[in-house]
Amino acid sequence: MLSDLTWTNLALVQVSQKEIALLHKDANDVLMALGDFRLRFRGQDACVIDGVDLSVARGEVLCIVGESGCGKSVTAMALMGLLPSGSAEISSGTLRFDGETVDLTRDRLSSERRGGAMAMIFQEPMTSLNPAFRIGDQIAESVLQHRGGSKEQARDRTLEMLRRVGLPSPEARLRQFPHQLSGGQRQRVMIAMALANDPKLLIADEPTTALDVTIQAQILELIRDLQRERGTGTILITHDLGVVAEIADTVAVMYGGQMVERGPVAQIFDDPQHPYTIGLMESVPRLSGERARLTTIEGSVPSIDKMPEGCRFRTRCAFAVAACAERPALRDVTPGHAAACHFVPLEQHLRVAV
């Protein structure tokens, strides 16, 4: 369906041996699993996140994609226990992480896990780094909290990580403040801080936003190399399908706080099954063939208090029928590939329609 999609390396996506293995992962391979997660903000009736299930295996890169406002970052913040308890209400959700199980309606992962075994790279490093403290002190503080040891050992670890992420003149950077670094350098500092404690799970929220394409490529290559070296499970949140094709093993597509499709990256690109996923794919510029106006998804994402019942995409979907007022379950298309649409598999229904 999308064989002419050649932006970056989308047309080169192939099913790897690793992807095949991930289709058959057992319980021992799963590093993190989030089940039936529902969250609303105080004063709202509708769930911002509505029944999301996610799992990440050791060494797997899971990309969560979708438009702004679909719930990607909120889900990540909830995993890290960073949502304010006074405004965020979790009505259901179980988190299993590296042998620990937490009922998110009552508790969250221990502070030793968060920032240590589970670390996060935030979207905007300038607002995530403390402008009043030197770079070296901020990373060393995290090392001391989670690894212990002396201040000298923490400084040595900080210097080691700044070298690992390719920051030039790392000794000088230790004494600098965030405003003295470029955007790409600040992002490298955030990566160094996140990886300083050898996390088992890394969550990266739009780590290349507002960076030029050269720095974007360097940051992605850095995350991928470090992830491969350590076998770290990785959740990458992005809206950039070129990034997804470059780095993902598995893709989860979110819309309106719901999971609408998930599966191995090759299957998602080669055979998207949810109308929303198809719309995202068709909005990607093509470098081959005749020039044509980009396809767009009609309308916009409704505000949370105006989300339609059932399938939340139905007000923008060309295939919507009366039955879509009932929420569709995630249904398997092939092993490991599922979509939440009443018309799955689309090929059969489209053939019947024709």
Secondary structure as UniProt FT lines:
FT   TURN            3..4
FT   TURN            8..9
FT   HELIX           10..12
FT   HELIX           17..23
FT   TURN            27..29
FT   STRAND          30..41
FT   TURN            42..43
FT   STRAND          49..57
FT   TURN            58..59
FT   STRAND          61..65
FT   TURN            68..69
FT   HELIX           72..79
FT   TURN            80..81
FT   TURN            85..87
FT   STRAND          88..97
FT   TURN            98..99
FT   STRAND          100..103
FT   TURN            104..106
FT   TURN            111..113
FT   TURN            115..117
FT   STRAND          118..121
FT   HELIX           125..128
FT   TURN            131..132
FT   HELIX           135..147
FT   HELIX           151..164
FT   TURN            165..166
FT   HELIX           170..173
FT   TURN            174..175
FT   HELIX           178..180
FT   HELIX           183..195
FT   TURN            196..197
FT   STRAND          201..205
FT   TURN            207..210
FT   HELIX           213..230
FT   STRAND          233..237
FT   HELIX           241..247
FT   STRAND          250..255
FT   TURN            256..257
FT   STRAND          258..264
FT   HELIX           265..270
FT   HELIX           275..282
FT   HELIX           304..306
FT   TURN            312..313
FT   HELIX           314..316
FT   TURN            318..319
FT   HELIX           322..325
FT   STRAND          331..334
FT   TURN            335..336
FT   STRAND          337..339
FT   TURN            342..343
FT   HELIX           346..353
//
